[in-house]
Amino acid sequence: ALFNLSLRCAIYRLLAEGIEGTAPMPPLILDEPTVFLDSGHVSQLVALIESMYELGVDQILVVSHDEALLGAADDLVTVRTDPTTNRSTVERGRAQLPAD
């Protein structure tokens, strides 16, 4: 799964650079990238996200239930659904590491 994500990021980078390598990097969106990863590989995913940021990707959106990814986030958007009313609420703030 991690190899697949790395390969996708490499292809993304090639497509974004274009033939001359001058195109700006578009946003990178990862939807539930930790589904098939154990906790050891999640930390490698964090490193992959950080490397994409260092390559010039200014906006990386990660949709996940895994709190281990919070350390790689600048901003956090939390969506909660009330099971009684089926209404959702959204909270936005700075990302913080979960308390141990």
Protein Blocks (a to p, Z undefined) as FASTA:
>chain_A
ZZmmmmmmmmmmmmmnomnopaccdddddehkllmpcfklmmmmmmmmmmmmmnopabdc
dddfbfklmmmpfbdcdddddfklopacddddddddddZZ
